[in-house]
Amino acid sequence: MTTENQAYSERWITAQDGLRLYVRDYGDRLAPGIALLCLGGLTRNSKDFHHLACRLSDQRRVICPDYRGRGRSDYDPDWRRYRPETYLRDLTHLLAACNLHRVVICGTSMGGLLSMALAVANPTALAGVILNDVGPDLAPEGLTRIMSYVGVDSPQHDWEGAIAHLKQLFGRDSHRDETTWRRFAEATYRLADSGLLHYDWDVALAKPLLQSAGALPDLWKLYGALARVPVLALRGGLSDVLTEATFARMAVEKPDLIQVTVPNVGHTPELDEPLAEKAIDEFLAQLDGPNRS
């Protein structure tokens, strides 16, 4: 089916364990530019990339999935499967189902970590990667803030209440105007039959994270898999997840890394900031080359 304004087609893909996964499919499958796969953060969904996808879909196909347990994808009845290994299998299945053999990945936060994992699991599929405010070291301050809200629903009676609540959680993102806050709220909450607004994710996805007590593997080894992949790294100037020190080390470990800091933005840039748009456009043009294919 196709939504209003003909902006994208809606697809559902059945994962290997039977869950239905929702996908927004923008643009023409025969567009000249390399296809773009947009992967959101831990609790996020395809709505986060609508502006970016609409802006870029005249030149390339743009695929924006909802991970299991987020947005319009099925919630997993077994919370133990809310793990990176499961998401990676889902994404590998998604690439096959969408007939995508080579893509650029735009990965925000957890989506960036999954792009690193895909570089290990399926290196020939990556034409390039855009890392949005994420690196191989995750600052404890930011992780603590994220974990404070992921596993507990916070129902709101109206959009004004939802926006006020988000301002408390993300107050350091002072660059947002009221229109942007509303858009962010609509991408964060869903309207339930009860009339209340609920987080648009399964709060059970926090359980595996709590069980592991925040322990993480050595993500620098995953980052090393991007050694031969063109990478653009964006950082919010106020980010509490990607520190300046980690950002600097990323360039040392990968000398050809393209880096852009978006000022006055926290975790994460919305990707509609002029500086971010310019960097993304130049990066994609470089990957497309003179002979688009």
ABEGO torsion letter per residue (X at the ends): XBBBGGABBBBBBBBAAGBBBBBBBBEBAABABBBBBBBBBAABBAAAAAAAAAAAAAABBBBBBBBBGBEABBBBABAAABBAAAAAAAAAAAAAAAGBABBBBBBBEAAAAAAAAAAAABAAABAEBBBBGBBABBBAAAAAAAAAAAABBBBBABAAAAAAAAAAAAAABAABBAAAAAAAAAAABBBBAAGBBBBABBAAAAAAAAAAGGBBBBAAAAAAAAAABBBBBBBBAABAABBAAAAAAAAAABAABBBBBBBGBBOBBAGABAAAAAAAAAAAAAAAEABBX
